Amino acid sequence: MTITKTRPDYTAARKAMIDSQLRTSGVNEAFVLDRMGTVPREDFVPESAKGTAYMDRAIRLGEGGYLPAPLFHGAMLAEARPTGGDRVLVIDGGSGYLTALVEPLVKSVKTVSPAEALKVKKGDFTLVLVDGAIEQVPANLAKSVVEGGRIVTGLVERGVTRLATGRKSGNALALLPLAEMGVPRMGAFDKPESWSF
């Protein structure tokens, strides 16, 4: 008896992701559905994870990286509303998928690792997209964003992760928590531990 392996139908999996994960969660913006229906998530994960690339969960990658769940990326793009004039900084979680989603929609994209983001000295970014959940926005990163520039990220507060957004005003890039959702933590942006009663 010969067992034949069938190749997964990734096109059908992308459509199912859009219909059962994005649309049912209120992510219905045409540009988001188009990008997420076009960019193959399976190309951004190891061979062993290709079969689960469209599941509603984060996928661990090598060296501490991850690909967040589809809903996070869909909600992030819907909230960010990137435009053709945006100069975008993507802080990558290790997959490159977020850059592939946003690149055709904007003027320019610079992609950096979390460690590189902590060293960013200058920039004129109009939009920062963080591919994970952070506890704080470092001052140097805030300085690289133009006045009125936006940030969309995951935010960790008391162990709970949420989608969050913010706008640059003066020297501050404060975050406003939005919807609670599972987002892998980006430890490089943890606040220093402090002792209190």
N, C-alpha and C positions, 0 to 999 in steps of 0.2 A: 504494500500500500504506500503510495506516494502522497506526502503532505505538501500541498502548494501554499506558499505564503502569499497573501494578497497585499498589495501595496495600499496603504491608507489613502482615502480620497480626501486630500487636504482642502480642495475647493469646497467640498460639501461641509467639511469641518469649519472652515471660515464662515460659511453662510450660517451654520448652526450657532456659532459663537455670536454672530451679529443678532440673530433672531432670538436666541434664548438667554443671552447674557447682557448684551448692550441695550437692545430695544426694550426689554422687560424692566430694565433699571432706569429708563428715562433718557438714555443716550441715543438720540435720534437725528442729530445734525448730519446732513448729507455728506459734508466733507469728511467727517470722522468715519462714518460707515464706509465711504469710498476708500479712504486710506487703509482702514483696518481690513477691508475686504480684498485689498490689492496686495498688501505686504505680507509675505508668507512667514508667519511666526516660526514655523518648523525650521527655517534657515538660520535661526538665531539661538538654537539650543543644541546640545550634544546629540549625537545619533541615538543614544539610548533614551532620550526624552522626546524625540520627534512625535511619537504616537500620543503623547499627552500635551502637546504644544497648545492645544485649544481648550484645555480644561480650565475651569474657573478657579485657578490657584496659581501661586508663584512657582517657578521652576528653578531649582538650584543649579548653578553653573559651576565650573571649576574656579578655584582660587577665591572663594567667598562671594562670587558674583551671583546674580539672579535675574530672572525675567519675571517681573510682576504679572499678576493676573490681568487678563484682557480688560476687565471693567475699569481698573485703575488707569490704564492708558486711554481708554475711550473717554472716561470722565475728565481726565486731565486735558486732553485735546479740546473737548467741548468747553471747558472752563477757560482755557488759554485763548481760544479763538485766534490762532496765529494768522498774520496777514502777510502779504507780499513785501511789505516794507520792514518786517521784523528782523532784527539781528539777534539770533538765539544762542544762548549758552545751554547746552545739555550736559548735565552731570549724570554720567552713565552708570547704571548698576552692573554693567559687565556684559550686556548682550548686544548693544548697538541697535536694538529694535526701535527705540524711541527716536533716535536720529533718523532712521529710515522712514518713519512715519511722518516726521515734520519737515524734512529737507525740501521736498518739492513745493511746500506751501509758503516758504519764507525767503527773504533776501539772502541770508547767510546763516550757517550753523557752525559753531565751534563745539566739539565734544571733548569733555575731559573726564578723568576719573575723579572719585571723591578726594583722593590725596592731592591731585593737581588743582582741584577747585579751592582747596585750602590755601594755595599759593598764588591764586590769581591776584595780580597787582593792579591791573587797570583794564578797562574795557568800556565799550559804549553799547552794552547789550540792552535791548528793549524788552526781552523776554528770557527768563531763566526757567528751565524745566528740570526738575530733580527727579530722577528715576528711582525713588525710594523715599522712606520716611526719615525725617531729620528732627532733632530736638531744637535746633537753633540755626539762624542764618548768621554766619560769621561776618564781622565788620568788613573784612577785605572783600568779601563777595558782594555785599551791599554796595560798596564803593564802585564796583564794576558795572553797575546798572544805572542807566540814565534816569533823570528825574521823571517820574510818572511811569517808569518801566514796571513790568509785572513779573511775578514769580508764581509758579504753580508747582506744588510739591506734595509729598506725603508729610504728615506732621505727627510726631510721637508726643503725647501728653499723658502722664501717669500710666504708661504702659498701653494706652489705646492709640491706634493709628487712624488718621483721617486724611482725606483730601483737604488741602488748604491752599489759599491764594493770598496774594499781597501785592501792594503797589509801593514804589519808592517815593518817599516824601522826606525831603531834607536828607539826612544821613541814614534814616531808618528804612528798613524793609520788613515791616511787621507782618505777621501772618494771621489770617482769619480762618479758623477751622470750619470746614463744610461737612460733607458726608463722612460718616464713619465707614471705614472699609479696611480690609486686611492689606497692608503694604509692608514689604520687607524693610527692616530697619537699616539705615545707612550709618553705621557706628562712627564714622569719621566726624560726624556732626553732633555727637553727644555733648551735652553740657559737662563741664568739669564737675566731678563729684564734690559736694560740700556737706558739711555736718550741721545739723540743726536739731532742736528739741522736737 
